[in-house]
Amino acid sequence: MAQSKKQLANLKSNSERTPRERKKQASKAGRASGASRRRHKSLEETVMMVAKLPLDDIGLSRAKRAGVSLDDMDDYDMTALTGMVIGQVRAAASGSSQAAKNVAEWMDLAAKHKKQQLENEKLQAEIQKLKAEIERLNSGLGADDDDLVLQFIEGMKNDNTDS
């Protein structure tokens, strides 16, 4: 939508505003941003609450008709979210590109989550190794090894300066 010259003339850059005007504008934007974040969080919490509700009889019968074996699932796992996943997978298998995209994103998120867990486990193992090394150094054990390493380094320095 094209703006008229008059509208463009009314626009001011931050450098053209007084400090008081900038502060007032930033305050107004901050309040709007906070309100938006609160609405989004409330909506997210509501969706998660509803998704965790037990799957009703209609949802259970649809899942059974879809060929999903519910015998291996615990009752607390049969939620509205489970029903939505089953519906999306069925729709994707029937040719819905949007459903296929959703399922692919979920699978990608699961893979990313697993990768992140592995990275976290590696970091935890590294932290434990470092803590053990710090404990060893603090206790004075292995000081002879450290002295040998320092002697080796000094020897290497002397060899380089002799050449």
PyMOL commands that place a pseudoatom at each C-alpha (Angstrom):
pseudoatom trace, name=CA, resn=MET, resi=1, chain=A, elem=C, hetatm=0, pos=[0.000, 0.000, 0.000]
pseudoatom trace, name=CA, resn=ALA, resi=2, chain=A, elem=C, hetatm=0, pos=[1.517, 3.277, -1.068]
pseudoatom trace, name=CA, resn=GLN, resi=3, chain=A, elem=C, hetatm=0, pos=[1.770, 6.051, 1.493]
pseudoatom trace, name=CA, resn=SER, resi=4, chain=A, elem=C, hetatm=0, pos=[1.019, 9.629, 0.607]
pseudoatom trace, name=CA, resn=LYS, resi=5, chain=A, elem=C, hetatm=0, pos=[3.710, 12.290, 0.776]
pseudoatom trace, name=CA, resn=LYS, resi=6, chain=A, elem=C, hetatm=0, pos=[1.883, 13.843, 3.731]
pseudoatom trace, name=CA, resn=GLN, resi=7, chain=A, elem=C, hetatm=0, pos=[2.020, 10.545, 5.661]
pseudoatom trace, name=CA, resn=LEU, resi=8, chain=A, elem=C, hetatm=0, pos=[5.708, 10.148, 4.858]
pseudoatom trace, name=CA, resn=ALA, resi=9, chain=A, elem=C, hetatm=0, pos=[6.372, 13.706, 6.010]
pseudoatom trace, name=CA, resn=ASN, resi=10, chain=A, elem=C, hetatm=0, pos=[4.824, 12.871, 9.403]
pseudoatom trace, name=CA, resn=LEU, resi=11, chain=A, elem=C, hetatm=0, pos=[7.262, 10.008, 9.968]
pseudoatom trace, name=CA, resn=LYS, resi=12, chain=A, elem=C, hetatm=0, pos=[10.197, 10.797, 12.216]
pseudoatom trace, name=CA, resn=SER, resi=13, chain=A, elem=C, hetatm=0, pos=[13.338, 8.830, 12.758]
pseudoatom trace, name=CA, resn=ASN, resi=14, chain=A, elem=C, hetatm=0, pos=[14.583, 8.279, 16.298]
pseudoatom trace, name=CA, resn=SER, resi=15, chain=A, elem=C, hetatm=0, pos=[17.312, 10.858, 15.743]
pseudoatom trace, name=CA, resn=GLU, resi=16, chain=A, elem=C, hetatm=0, pos=[14.635, 13.489, 15.071]
pseudoatom trace, name=CA, resn=ARG, resi=17, chain=A, elem=C, hetatm=0, pos=[12.787, 12.746, 18.328]
pseudoatom trace, name=CA, resn=THR, resi=18, chain=A, elem=C, hetatm=0, pos=[13.560, 14.303, 21.651]
pseudoatom trace, name=CA, resn=PRO, resi=19, chain=A, elem=C, hetatm=0, pos=[14.875, 12.010, 24.389]
pseudoatom trace, name=CA, resn=ARG, resi=20, chain=A, elem=C, hetatm=0, pos=[11.513, 12.327, 26.151]
pseudoatom trace, name=CA, resn=GLU, resi=21, chain=A, elem=C, hetatm=0, pos=[9.622, 11.275, 22.995]
pseudoatom trace, name=CA, resn=ARG, resi=22, chain=A, elem=C, hetatm=0, pos=[11.986, 8.302, 22.492]
pseudoatom trace, name=CA, resn=LYS, resi=23, chain=A, elem=C, hetatm=0, pos=[11.528, 7.203, 26.095]
pseudoatom trace, name=CA, resn=LYS, resi=24, chain=A, elem=C, hetatm=0, pos=[7.741, 7.505, 25.846]
pseudoatom trace, name=CA, resn=GLN, resi=25, chain=A, elem=C, hetatm=0, pos=[7.687, 5.525, 22.589]
pseudoatom trace, name=CA, resn=ALA, resi=26, chain=A, elem=C, hetatm=0, pos=[10.002, 2.827, 23.983]
pseudoatom trace, name=CA, resn=SER, resi=27, chain=A, elem=C, hetatm=0, pos=[7.859, 2.534, 27.117]
pseudoatom trace, name=CA, resn=LYS, resi=28, chain=A, elem=C, hetatm=0, pos=[4.705, 2.136, 25.036]
pseudoatom trace, name=CA, resn=ALA, resi=29, chain=A, elem=C, hetatm=0, pos=[6.388, -0.494, 22.840]
pseudoatom trace, name=CA, resn=GLY, resi=30, chain=A, elem=C, hetatm=0, pos=[7.655, -2.349, 25.915]
pseudoatom trace, name=CA, resn=ARG, resi=31, chain=A, elem=C, hetatm=0, pos=[4.175, -2.530, 27.432]
pseudoatom trace, name=CA, resn=ALA, resi=32, chain=A, elem=C, hetatm=0, pos=[2.715, -3.792, 24.153]
pseudoatom trace, name=CA, resn=SER, resi=33, chain=A, elem=C, hetatm=0, pos=[5.484, -6.388, 23.854]
pseudoatom trace, name=CA, resn=GLY, resi=34, chain=A, elem=C, hetatm=0, pos=[4.890, -7.609, 27.413]
pseudoatom trace, name=CA, resn=ALA, resi=35, chain=A, elem=C, hetatm=0, pos=[1.147, -7.877, 26.815]
pseudoatom trace, name=CA, resn=SER, resi=36, chain=A, elem=C, hetatm=0, pos=[1.785, -9.824, 23.631]
pseudoatom trace, name=CA, resn=ARG, resi=37, chain=A, elem=C, hetatm=0, pos=[4.174, -12.218, 25.403]
pseudoatom trace, name=CA, resn=ARG, resi=38, chain=A, elem=C, hetatm=0, pos=[1.637, -12.789, 28.188]
pseudoatom trace, name=CA, resn=ARG, resi=39, chain=A, elem=C, hetatm=0, pos=[-1.146, -13.537, 25.663]
pseudoatom trace, name=CA, resn=HIS, resi=40, chain=A, elem=C, hetatm=0, pos=[1.133, -15.934, 23.787]
pseudoatom trace, name=CA, resn=LYS, resi=41, chain=A, elem=C, hetatm=0, pos=[2.179, -17.717, 27.002]
pseudoatom trace, name=CA, resn=SER, resi=42, chain=A, elem=C, hetatm=0, pos=[-1.442, -18.026, 28.119]
pseudoatom trace, name=CA, resn=LEU, resi=43, chain=A, elem=C, hetatm=0, pos=[-2.446, -19.469, 24.753]
pseudoatom trace, name=CA, resn=GLU, resi=44, chain=A, elem=C, hetatm=0, pos=[0.483, -21.899, 24.832]
pseudoatom trace, name=CA, resn=GLU, resi=45, chain=A, elem=C, hetatm=0, pos=[-0.461, -23.057, 28.345]
pseudoatom trace, name=CA, resn=THR, resi=46, chain=A, elem=C, hetatm=0, pos=[-4.084, -23.530, 27.297]
pseudoatom trace, name=CA, resn=VAL, resi=47, chain=A, elem=C, hetatm=0, pos=[-3.097, -25.589, 24.248]
pseudoatom trace, name=CA, resn=MET, resi=48, chain=A, elem=C, hetatm=0, pos=[-0.819, -27.792, 26.366]
pseudoatom trace, name=CA, resn=MET, resi=49, chain=A, elem=C, hetatm=0, pos=[-3.545, -28.242, 28.993]
pseudoatom trace, name=CA, resn=VAL, resi=50, chain=A, elem=C, hetatm=0, pos=[-6.108, -29.286, 26.384]
pseudoatom trace, name=CA, resn=ALA, resi=51, chain=A, elem=C, hetatm=0, pos=[-3.594, -31.513, 24.566]
pseudoatom trace, name=CA, resn=LYS, resi=52, chain=A, elem=C, hetatm=0, pos=[-3.002, -33.428, 27.813]
pseudoatom trace, name=CA, resn=LEU, resi=53, chain=A, elem=C, hetatm=0, pos=[-6.711, -34.191, 28.302]
pseudoatom trace, name=CA, resn=PRO, resi=54, chain=A, elem=C, hetatm=0, pos=[-7.603, -37.881, 28.001]
pseudoatom trace, name=CA, resn=LEU, resi=55, chain=A, elem=C, hetatm=0, pos=[-8.648, -39.063, 24.559]
pseudoatom trace, name=CA, resn=ASP, resi=56, chain=A, elem=C, hetatm=0, pos=[-12.423, -39.491, 24.500]
pseudoatom trace, name=CA, resn=ASP, resi=57, chain=A, elem=C, hetatm=0, pos=[-14.279, -42.564, 23.205]
pseudoatom trace, name=CA, resn=ILE, resi=58, chain=A, elem=C, hetatm=0, pos=[-14.642, -41.067, 19.722]
pseudoatom trace, name=CA, resn=GLY, resi=59, chain=A, elem=C, hetatm=0, pos=[-10.897, -40.432, 19.529]
pseudoatom trace, name=CA, resn=LEU, resi=60, chain=A, elem=C, hetatm=0, pos=[-10.146, -43.939, 20.786]
pseudoatom trace, name=CA, resn=SER, resi=61, chain=A, elem=C, hetatm=0, pos=[-12.458, -45.535, 18.209]
pseudoatom trace, name=CA, resn=ARG, resi=62, chain=A, elem=C, hetatm=0, pos=[-10.922, -43.426, 15.425]
pseudoatom trace, name=CA, resn=ALA, resi=63, chain=A, elem=C, hetatm=0, pos=[-7.445, -44.527, 16.484]
pseudoatom trace, name=CA, resn=LYS, resi=64, chain=A, elem=C, hetatm=0, pos=[-8.535, -48.171, 16.475]
pseudoatom trace, name=CA, resn=ARG, resi=65, chain=A, elem=C, hetatm=0, pos=[-10.107, -47.767, 13.024]
pseudoatom trace, name=CA, resn=ALA, resi=66, chain=A, elem=C, hetatm=0, pos=[-6.840, -46.237, 11.846]
pseudoatom trace, name=CA, resn=GLY, resi=67, chain=A, elem=C, hetatm=0, pos=[-5.127, -49.459, 12.822]
pseudoatom trace, name=CA, resn=VAL, resi=68, chain=A, elem=C, hetatm=0, pos=[-3.295, -48.064, 15.835]
pseudoatom trace, name=CA, resn=SER, resi=69, chain=A, elem=C, hetatm=0, pos=[-2.781, -50.706, 18.492]
pseudoatom trace, name=CA, resn=LEU, resi=70, chain=A, elem=C, hetatm=0, pos=[-3.739, -49.113, 21.783]
pseudoatom trace, name=CA, resn=ASP, resi=71, chain=A, elem=C, hetatm=0, pos=[-3.081, -52.278, 23.784]
pseudoatom trace, name=CA, resn=ASP, resi=72, chain=A, elem=C, hetatm=0, pos=[0.573, -51.380, 24.330]
pseudoatom trace, name=CA, resn=MET, resi=73, chain=A, elem=C, hetatm=0, pos=[-0.210, -47.804, 25.396]
pseudoatom trace, name=CA, resn=ASP, resi=74, chain=A, elem=C, hetatm=0, pos=[-0.798, -46.742, 28.966]
pseudoatom trace, name=CA, resn=ASP, resi=75, chain=A, elem=C, hetatm=0, pos=[-4.034, -44.908, 29.691]
pseudoatom trace, name=CA, resn=TYR, resi=76, chain=A, elem=C, hetatm=0, pos=[-2.161, -41.709, 30.581]
pseudoatom trace, name=CA, resn=ASP, resi=77, chain=A, elem=C, hetatm=0, pos=[-0.499, -41.770, 27.130]
pseudoatom trace, name=CA, resn=MET, resi=78, chain=A, elem=C, hetatm=0, pos=[-3.841, -41.712, 25.314]
pseudoatom trace, name=CA, resn=THR, resi=79, chain=A, elem=C, hetatm=0, pos=[-4.329, -37.953, 25.220]
pseudoatom trace, name=CA, resn=ALA, resi=80, chain=A, elem=C, hetatm=0, pos=[-5.795, -35.456, 22.798]
pseudoatom trace, name=CA, resn=LEU, resi=81, chain=A, elem=C, hetatm=0, pos=[-2.229, -34.864, 21.604]
pseudoatom trace, name=CA, resn=THR, resi=82, chain=A, elem=C, hetatm=0, pos=[-1.950, -38.567, 20.743]
pseudoatom trace, name=CA, resn=GLY, resi=83, chain=A, elem=C, hetatm=0, pos=[-5.155, -38.249, 18.734]
pseudoatom trace, name=CA, resn=MET, resi=84, chain=A, elem=C, hetatm=0, pos=[-3.807, -35.209, 16.897]
pseudoatom trace, name=CA, resn=VAL, resi=85, chain=A, elem=C, hetatm=0, pos=[-0.575, -37.017, 16.039]
pseudoatom trace, name=CA, resn=ILE, resi=86, chain=A, elem=C, hetatm=0, pos=[-2.498, -40.036, 14.750]
pseudoatom trace, name=CA, resn=GLY, resi=87, chain=A, elem=C, hetatm=0, pos=[-4.710, -37.729, 12.655]
pseudoatom trace, name=CA, resn=GLN, resi=88, chain=A, elem=C, hetatm=0, pos=[-1.732, -35.882, 11.183]
pseudoatom trace, name=CA, resn=VAL, resi=89, chain=A, elem=C, hetatm=0, pos=[0.098, -39.098, 10.307]
pseudoatom trace, name=CA, resn=ARG, resi=90, chain=A, elem=C, hetatm=0, pos=[-3.054, -40.506, 8.656]
pseudoatom trace, name=CA, resn=ALA, resi=91, chain=A, elem=C, hetatm=0, pos=[-3.592, -37.268, 6.721]
pseudoatom trace, name=CA, resn=ALA, resi=92, chain=A, elem=C, hetatm=0, pos=[0.048, -37.257, 5.622]
pseudoatom trace, name=CA, resn=ALA, resi=93, chain=A, elem=C, hetatm=0, pos=[-0.250, -40.855, 4.435]
pseudoatom trace, name=CA, resn=SER, resi=94, chain=A, elem=C, hetatm=0, pos=[-3.379, -39.853, 2.500]
pseudoatom trace, name=CA, resn=GLY, resi=95, chain=A, elem=C, hetatm=0, pos=[-1.460, -37.167, 0.649]
pseudoatom trace, name=CA, resn=SER, resi=96, chain=A, elem=C, hetatm=0, pos=[-1.895, -33.990, 2.696]
pseudoatom trace, name=CA, resn=SER, resi=97, chain=A, elem=C, hetatm=0, pos=[1.262, -31.984, 2.129]
pseudoatom trace, name=CA, resn=GLN, resi=98, chain=A, elem=C, hetatm=0, pos=[0.632, -29.754, 5.169]
pseudoatom trace, name=CA, resn=ALA, resi=99, chain=A, elem=C, hetatm=0, pos=[0.184, -32.800, 7.420]
pseudoatom trace, name=CA, resn=ALA, resi=100, chain=A, elem=C, hetatm=0, pos=[3.341, -34.332, 5.947]
pseudoatom trace, name=CA, resn=LYS, resi=101, chain=A, elem=C, hetatm=0, pos=[5.190, -31.099, 6.667]
pseudoatom trace, name=CA, resn=ASN, resi=102, chain=A, elem=C, hetatm=0, pos=[3.930, -31.129, 10.277]
pseudoatom trace, name=CA, resn=VAL, resi=103, chain=A, elem=C, hetatm=0, pos=[4.977, -34.745, 10.817]
pseudoatom trace, name=CA, resn=ALA, resi=104, chain=A, elem=C, hetatm=0, pos=[8.386, -34.081, 9.251]
pseudoatom trace, name=CA, resn=GLU, resi=105, chain=A, elem=C, hetatm=0, pos=[8.896, -31.098, 11.560]
pseudoatom trace, name=CA, resn=TRP, resi=106, chain=A, elem=C, hetatm=0, pos=[7.973, -33.211, 14.591]
pseudoatom trace, name=CA, resn=MET, resi=107, chain=A, elem=C, hetatm=0, pos=[10.398, -35.909, 13.535]
pseudoatom trace, name=CA, resn=ASP, resi=108, chain=A, elem=C, hetatm=0, pos=[13.109, -33.302, 12.966]
pseudoatom trace, name=CA, resn=LEU, resi=109, chain=A, elem=C, hetatm=0, pos=[12.431, -31.837, 16.405]
pseudoatom trace, name=CA, resn=ALA, resi=110, chain=A, elem=C, hetatm=0, pos=[12.696, -35.293, 17.945]
pseudoatom trace, name=CA, resn=ALA, resi=111, chain=A, elem=C, hetatm=0, pos=[16.026, -35.871, 16.190]
pseudoatom trace, name=CA, resn=LYS, resi=112, chain=A, elem=C, hetatm=0, pos=[17.298, -32.464, 17.316]
pseudoatom trace, name=CA, resn=HIS, resi=113, chain=A, elem=C, hetatm=0, pos=[16.167, -33.211, 20.864]
pseudoatom trace, name=CA, resn=LYS, resi=114, chain=A, elem=C, hetatm=0, pos=[18.002, -36.536, 20.852]
pseudoatom trace, name=CA, resn=LYS, resi=115, chain=A, elem=C, hetatm=0, pos=[21.138, -34.883, 19.451]
pseudoatom trace, name=CA, resn=GLN, resi=116, chain=A, elem=C, hetatm=0, pos=[20.931, -32.194, 22.134]
pseudoatom trace, name=CA, resn=GLN, resi=117, chain=A, elem=C, hetatm=0, pos=[20.601, -34.871, 24.820]
pseudoatom trace, name=CA, resn=LEU, resi=118, chain=A, elem=C, hetatm=0, pos=[23.719, -36.632, 23.513]
pseudoatom trace, name=CA, resn=GLU, resi=119, chain=A, elem=C, hetatm=0, pos=[25.640, -33.353, 23.490]
pseudoatom trace, name=CA, resn=ASN, resi=120, chain=A, elem=C, hetatm=0, pos=[24.502, -32.655, 27.051]
pseudoatom trace, name=CA, resn=GLU, resi=121, chain=A, elem=C, hetatm=0, pos=[25.636, -36.117, 28.147]
pseudoatom trace, name=CA, resn=LYS, resi=122, chain=A, elem=C, hetatm=0, pos=[29.058, -35.543, 26.539]
pseudoatom trace, name=CA, resn=LEU, resi=123, chain=A, elem=C, hetatm=0, pos=[29.354, -32.174, 28.270]
pseudoatom trace, name=CA, resn=GLN, resi=124, chain=A, elem=C, hetatm=0, pos=[28.407, -33.725, 31.610]
pseudoatom trace, name=CA, resn=ALA, resi=125, chain=A, elem=C, hetatm=0, pos=[31.058, -36.427, 31.145]
pseudoatom trace, name=CA, resn=GLU, resi=126, chain=A, elem=C, hetatm=0, pos=[33.647, -33.761, 30.283]
pseudoatom trace, name=CA, resn=ILE, resi=127, chain=A, elem=C, hetatm=0, pos=[32.662, -31.753, 33.357]
pseudoatom trace, name=CA, resn=GLN, resi=128, chain=A, elem=C, hetatm=0, pos=[33.067, -34.851, 35.532]
pseudoatom trace, name=CA, resn=LYS, resi=129, chain=A, elem=C, hetatm=0, pos=[36.530, -35.473, 34.049]
pseudoatom trace, name=CA, resn=LEU, resi=130, chain=A, elem=C, hetatm=0, pos=[37.541, -31.879, 34.709]
pseudoatom trace, name=CA, resn=LYS, resi=131, chain=A, elem=C, hetatm=0, pos=[36.214, -32.026, 38.272]
pseudoatom trace, name=CA, resn=ALA, resi=132, chain=A, elem=C, hetatm=0, pos=[38.201, -35.219, 38.879]
pseudoatom trace, name=CA, resn=GLU, resi=133, chain=A, elem=C, hetatm=0, pos=[41.329, -33.577, 37.443]
pseudoatom trace, name=CA, resn=ILE, resi=134, chain=A, elem=C, hetatm=0, pos=[40.837, -30.504, 39.641]
pseudoatom trace, name=CA, resn=GLU, resi=135, chain=A, elem=C, hetatm=0, pos=[40.366, -32.747, 42.663]
pseudoatom trace, name=CA, resn=ARG, resi=136, chain=A, elem=C, hetatm=0, pos=[43.535, -34.649, 41.770]
pseudoatom trace, name=CA, resn=LEU, resi=137, chain=A, elem=C, hetatm=0, pos=[45.525, -31.441, 41.410]
pseudoatom trace, name=CA, resn=ASN, resi=138, chain=A, elem=C, hetatm=0, pos=[44.130, -29.991, 44.637]
pseudoatom trace, name=CA, resn=SER, resi=139, chain=A, elem=C, hetatm=0, pos=[44.979, -33.168, 46.552]
pseudoatom trace, name=CA, resn=GLY, resi=140, chain=A, elem=C, hetatm=0, pos=[48.593, -33.097, 45.370]
pseudoatom trace, name=CA, resn=LEU, resi=141, chain=A, elem=C, hetatm=0, pos=[48.360, -36.537, 43.777]
pseudoatom trace, name=CA, resn=GLY, resi=142, chain=A, elem=C, hetatm=0, pos=[50.144, -36.778, 40.480]
pseudoatom trace, name=CA, resn=ALA, resi=143, chain=A, elem=C, hetatm=0, pos=[52.400, -33.817, 41.263]
pseudoatom trace, name=CA, resn=ASP, resi=144, chain=A, elem=C, hetatm=0, pos=[55.352, -35.919, 40.114]
pseudoatom trace, name=CA, resn=ASP, resi=145, chain=A, elem=C, hetatm=0, pos=[53.653, -36.373, 36.743]
pseudoatom trace, name=CA, resn=ASP, resi=146, chain=A, elem=C, hetatm=0, pos=[53.144, -32.632, 36.470]
pseudoatom trace, name=CA, resn=ASP, resi=147, chain=A, elem=C, hetatm=0, pos=[56.818, -32.061, 37.288]
pseudoatom trace, name=CA, resn=LEU, resi=148, chain=A, elem=C, hetatm=0, pos=[57.813, -34.522, 34.571]
pseudoatom trace, name=CA, resn=VAL, resi=149, chain=A, elem=C, hetatm=0, pos=[55.646, -32.716, 32.042]
pseudoatom trace, name=CA, resn=LEU, resi=150, chain=A, elem=C, hetatm=0, pos=[57.174, -29.376, 33.021]
pseudoatom trace, name=CA, resn=GLN, resi=151, chain=A, elem=C, hetatm=0, pos=[60.676, -30.846, 32.751]
pseudoatom trace, name=CA, resn=PHE, resi=152, chain=A, elem=C, hetatm=0, pos=[59.841, -32.205, 29.308]
pseudoatom trace, name=CA, resn=ILE, resi=153, chain=A, elem=C, hetatm=0, pos=[58.576, -28.782, 28.176]
pseudoatom trace, name=CA, resn=GLU, resi=154, chain=A, elem=C, hetatm=0, pos=[61.696, -27.100, 29.533]
pseudoatom trace, name=CA, resn=GLY, resi=155, chain=A, elem=C, hetatm=0, pos=[63.826, -29.693, 27.739]
pseudoatom trace, name=CA, resn=MET, resi=156, chain=A, elem=C, hetatm=0, pos=[61.995, -28.983, 24.487]
pseudoatom trace, name=CA, resn=LYS, resi=157, chain=A, elem=C, hetatm=0, pos=[62.624, -25.258, 24.904]
pseudoatom trace, name=CA, resn=ASN, resi=158, chain=A, elem=C, hetatm=0, pos=[66.337, -25.862, 25.483]
pseudoatom trace, name=CA, resn=ASP, resi=159, chain=A, elem=C, hetatm=0, pos=[66.561, -28.145, 22.428]
pseudoatom trace, name=CA, resn=ASN, resi=160, chain=A, elem=C, hetatm=0, pos=[65.002, -25.445, 20.255]
pseudoatom trace, name=CA, resn=THR, resi=161, chain=A, elem=C, hetatm=0, pos=[67.353, -22.737, 21.492]
pseudoatom trace, name=CA, resn=ASP, resi=162, chain=A, elem=C, hetatm=0, pos=[70.462, -24.920, 20.926]
pseudoatom trace, name=CA, resn=SER, resi=163, chain=A, elem=C, hetatm=0, pos=[69.747, -25.317, 17.185]
for i in range(1, 163): cmd.bond("trace and resi %d" % i, "trace and resi %d" % (i + 1))
show_as sticks, trace
zoom trace
